[in-house]
Amino acid sequence: MARLLRSLRKPLTLTLTHQFHHQQQQLCISRHLFRRSYISEMRKEAFEGNILRLLRNEIQYELQSSPPPDKPFTKFGSFTVDGRAGERWITLEKRHADENIKLEVTMFDGAVPAPTPTKGGGGVINSDEMQMHITVIVTISKGEGDGVLQITCSAWPDCVEIKKLLILANENIITEPYAGPEFTELDDALQDSLYDFLEVRGINDELAVFLHQYMKQKDKTEYVRWMQMVKSFIERK
């Protein structure tokens, strides 16, 4: 009987020992996985925390260095200004006699070296300084069925430059219309008359100055808005 008990005790002991080692291995694996997960989560939180800190610092710096105006511009002359928050465009609209005039204006979309004045009254290109470029698309309509005049302009810091003229069947035309010659190829007197045409409608050098001032502020505002959106996304759990 004692021999039988000893023979039964041996495999039972081996089984219990095997189970004990298996449990120990599983516990070690669980601890290892938990440690890796914990370290990974800590690194993720530290990484995201660093991004959030940098974003907060940058937002604070931008707001302190140049606070936004208390009241954003909603008018310029007889134009109504729509700042279109979150977009790269703004819109100006007005009524002139029997015309509806609409300006779609980009944020800064290019730059060229700025000319430096010389003693003789001319200028030389100075590659150390740049002047920013803004595209202005002027749309003038006189009612349904009369077509639409579209004039593409460049707004430089102190002047408006006409680039192209188009007559469209309607404002939402899809096909590519005949664009006419380059504006600079037109007769000089005709070019001057077209500038006068825009001047009467308030599309002039003063508008160019306003647009550059407005877009400097919009560029900063949209940058801060963008950082705040990135910050909110990272903070979201």
C-alpha angles and dihedrals in degrees: 000000000000090000090053091051092049091050091051093044093057099061090039090054091048090050093050091046091050091049091048092052091046091052090048091051092049090048091051091048091049091049091048093049091046091050092049091047091047093049091045091051091047091051091048092050092046091048093048091043090056091050091049091049092051092047093049091049093049093047091049092048093050093048093047097043093052116006115207116255116269090234118029115223111269097164138043113180105308092338122105110220123215109191093196097212114226094019133101092232139065127199130219121190138180144156118242116184103301094343133100108213122196127179121196108195129190127216113248105314103171147357139214132193109278120238116242115218117244131204092258091060095255128099143234127212113261110198091194092070128052132199117212125235129220125188116222120191110197116199119189121184133175101196138298117323095016097095128236130268111216120190120185113207140179115227110208122185093274108013147038119235122196114225108168143004125206135176110212128192087228138347094261098050114152104191122082109257127205104277099202124224126318109283092239089057092063122098111281093237090052091050090052091048092052090051088051088049090058093041091059089054094052096257100129147111093296089057090052091054091049093048093053091049091047094047093050088059094041091051090055093042093051091046091054091045090051092051091048091052092050090048092050092049094051091046092052113105 
